[in-house]
Amino acid sequence: MRQLFSLLLLSLLSFVCSASSDYHEQLVLRPLPLSALLASFDFRSNITLSAFETHNFRFFPRSLGQILQYANTRELHLRFSLGRWDAESWGARPWDGAREGGTGVELWAWLEAETDDEADHKWLTLTNALSGLFCASLNFIDGTRTTRPVMSFQPEGDHPNSTENMHLLYGVLPHEVVCTENLTPFLKLLPCKGKVGIATLLDGHKLFDASWQSMAIDVRPICPDDGECVLQIELTIDMVLDIERSKRPRDNPIPRPLPSHELMCDTSKPYHADDTCFPADYSANQDWTLSQVFGRNMKGICPLTDPAVPPVCLQVPHSRRVFVSSGVVEKKNADGTSRCFEISPKADFEMIFPRPEKTDGEEGNAAQAEIALADVVKPETPLLYAERSFTGHGQERGGVQTILRNPSPDTEVEFIYMESLPWFMRIYTHTIEAHVGGESKSNGSLIEEIYYRPALDRARGTQLEMRMRIPPAATVFLTYDFEKSILRYTEYPPDANRGFDVAAAVITILNRGEERKAAYTLRTTSLLCSLPTPDFSMPYNVIIFTSTAIALAFGGMFNILVRRFVAADEGPEAGLGKKLSAKLSKVLERFRKKKTAVEEQK
Amino acid sequence: MPRLLAGALRLRRDPRILKLPPYLSLLCIFVGVVWLLLLPLNDYSRRTYISENALLPGQVHTYFGGSDQNVFRAYKHEVNALVGKSNIEINDKLESIVKGLGLKVACQNFTYTSAGRVYSGENVYAILQAPRGDATEAIVLVAAWENVQQEVNRNGVALILTLARYFKRWSLWSKDIVFLVTPDSIAGPQAWVDAYHDAHDSARVDSLPLKSGALQGAIAIDYAQEGRFESVHIVYDGVNGQLPNLDLINSVVSIAGGQMGMGVALQEMWQHNDQYPDRLRTMLRGMLKQGLGLASGPHSSFIPYHVDAVTLQPFGDGWQDEMAMGRVVEGTFRSLNNLLEHLHQSFFFYLLMQRERFVSIGTYLPSAMLVAVNFTIMAIALWVKSGQPESSNNTPTPPASEGETAAPAASNPAVERDIFLPLGVVTLCQSVAVIPLYLFNHASESLLTPFFVIFALLNPLLPLILSNFLTTTYRPTTQQYQLIKSFSLLLLGMFLASLATLNFSLALLVGVLASPLTFMRPWPNSDAMRIACTVLLNTVSPTSVLVASAAYWQLDIGTVLREAAFAWHVCGMYSPVVVWCVWWPAWLAGNVIVLGRPDESKGKEKVL
């Protein structure tokens, strides 16, 4: 009886908890052009600062909370990213780029510390602890990979007091390969652990087969005007799935050629025949279901989540028909391009996204492409396009070129361009130059401000931050040259000939008027810099060769150098033995003489 | 040891020692050439092997085929419809097809001028972004619209389109794949690769609007042949005799020959029985191509940028179809995709003599080095000789006019060397060499042949004039002739020895052709010898060798010069520098020596 009572109390309590909207989760699906699908998972929970300080963690993951307390971290941002966002076809980035990092792992945090040294020490603690928690090589973020950005990052949370003692540290591991081992600890941080709710769709096979994916963890304090400060943790996963690739069954993932009768052909071609098929446009108008794309069904909803927030939303025009499993209520939003689904807690959720009906007389690729575009929400044009690549060749020096394009016809873009380069790329600051495409001369007005912290060999990397302004509808080429230094023999990694990854440049577009918050963030792709690499079997050969040469040649050569050659009869007698024998013979001779003299006398 | 050294020191003063170098030089040349001929033997060459374990060639199943053949046929129709149209029209159509596949497409214009001809066109290329990659690395698949023989690469271009569609379906690519279609086989790829590495002259070649990461390898398809084929011909020579990593060739051999069961041929050896004559022929053909340093296909331009590349050319009449060729490319790309590091293991300097036999640089280099060293030996010997007083030919004992004591050192008084004139002559020869170099690289096409005829006619006269001028104006002594020869051979030996490490074949070819120069000397008393030597030298002069080889391969001399000028301007080929600025000056100096008439009286005075 008592047990039953306590159970009842517990369930009541949990109801109260969930009603207090401390946790919610949401999945937003957005079909993109070229048969891609953007899925944004968002898990957010709040905890009051007082509860956090008294170790009453509730929805906040305890493992992470303790690390944050131990390292005096006030705000934390951790990113695991893979692939690249195709801005040309997919448009603006989700969350305005605020929830993504460059390829690999990125970490930045505001630590509270009295001095820089103390901050460094705490940073070391933090990276090491996070490294263990997320099974990532975050402990390799050492002094050479850590920078202290001055202009680029601004705290997202509210820090009413203690702004003076806050230190921003930024570290990046471009070569870290994000994989399932990082996803598992991520899911463990969720209150429902991926057992129920939208997190059940997170299958490692599908997530890491995505064309682009980014896992983000953001911890920030938020102080509403009317209430107590809360610490908010937001875990987001964004991924762009290639629908055609994702639809392949898991037991047969090999893209074998289709049987010829299943091939979609353009029958308008004059040569079209049974054995000749001009393929119809690339997978236009894909039909898909949720379980096909994610490899499994969505199992109910997490009981802890705030019921006011719909768990699944879909961003397609209202004209597009979507079928959902029974018991799910579809609510179309007023904006005309999005709808959300209310799901009953126990039922599995399934969604079928059928191929749109063809209107009459539509043959040919162009018409189909138009329909395909009409069926997705038109992607928003990003504020800036950025593309970075190496110039030059050879192993001595090189250059970096970043092409920045402002697509807007009437507004200029002001942003901060930040590079954190490894120390072995020694940049020539006098070669930093920006010129508008079409003009050959560099334009001094594009770069407004430069913050440059030079590298120290083996101690810290280069930090370069530039505040730039790009006029409307202009393409700017930002270039600089660098020299590659030669590493020590032991400093090369085992795969030295692969090259060295250079972290993505971070571009923070400033909000006009409001100074603190970034309007849009984007990152370039990372680069692979090949350094002069020795032939690692060479030292071995050299040692053998030189030893032999010295053994054979040096002895003889030394002998010749230190000796003087004279004819045997010319020079003085030399050598101890000879001297001795000479003396001996002299003595003997004298003796013999005496003897003969004696004999003569006789 | 000391006794040995003492013996050597005594030997140094022996007059017989100075008679040795010509024989030593001859021996070096002989050994060098015989060394080369020994290489194809089993004992001196090695079997090839895959050094980079990550490549795993032929270890994957290839799935290209089935209904992809229907697609290929359709693309073939599209390509056939484009034959004969302009470059821009072709590119527009290709662009629309590739865009339909969901790839990013861009174009690049280029205009080269060489020998008064304009080579221009537009490259079109598409980038298949690695599904999960981050644009750090890329591999390239090239098909030139026209191959080196000016045939339309119908199957190659259709195959590249089909493969682009097929590769798009795979999610396993770790590197971006660039599909490049160029209007021709040499200038187009060169323009593209130059621009990719920002090494281009922006006045002639456009920058690339779209780029990917560091290029890790490239495969070119040259499939102009219609119908089924039997074997694949691997073309691997780069510009200036640079070669791709041997691992790449081995991978293709192992995939095409081992996995697909096709024949593999090298160096246009359509039949190869793996016996000594065939091996030697393959090797010599390879050396000749390497020595000429011309671009041999679309892959050639990639190699100077340390991007390993080969061209695959199906040939013969067999039962392999286009899909089999596609599977070879697929298998090779899967292997390249496996690479963790840039190809660096295996060999970059090798001579292939059969698809599975090679010699590496350590084995073949002594051959060219010995030939180069023969010049140096002779140069040193002449330098020593020029420091000793001239002795009349008949009496080896020095005239004991001074009546000094018979100490051996006293019989060899050092003679002052008069080096101003020899240095001047050698410098003159070297600097005159700039004229043919400039002339043949900058004259317009119609003038190339007349210029060459005039030059070839002047060439035998030039030494005569120079020698006549020398004898009448300066009356050089025997010692000065010796010094001219010494300096000239010293330069030749030095240039060839260092060239041997860069382009072995060119160094060896020039070395062997210039080897008579070692034995040239003035013949003041024998007109017959002088004429014989002059005739010999003129038969191995750069111009006559050029004429003879053009006649042998039935080429027009104007075409040869035009191609050379094109390669010089577009690909940066340096063979003309070696011919005109290394070989020709040495030849000129050698001929001047042969025609020389040393002034004996002047020499005698000096000694006294």
Interface residues (C-beta under 8 A of the other chain):
Chain A: L34 S35 L82 G83 R84 D86 E88 T103 F208 D209 A210 S211 D242 E244 R245 I254 P255 R256 P257 L258 P259 S260 E262 L263 C265 K269 Y271 H272 D275 T276 C277 F278 P279 D281 Y282 S283 N365 E387 S389 F390 T391 G392 H393 G399 Q401 D495 A496 N497 R498 G499 D501 T525 S526 L527 L528 S530 T533 G556 N559 I560 R563 F565
Chain B: M1 P2 L5 A6 L9 Y63 F64 G65 G66 S67 D68 Q69 N70 V71 R73 A74 Y75 H77 E78 G100 L101 G102 K104 Q129 P131 R132 G133 D134 A135 T136 E137 R165 Y166 K168 R169 W170 S171 H197 D198 A199 K211 G213 A214 Y305 H306 L340 E341 H342 H344
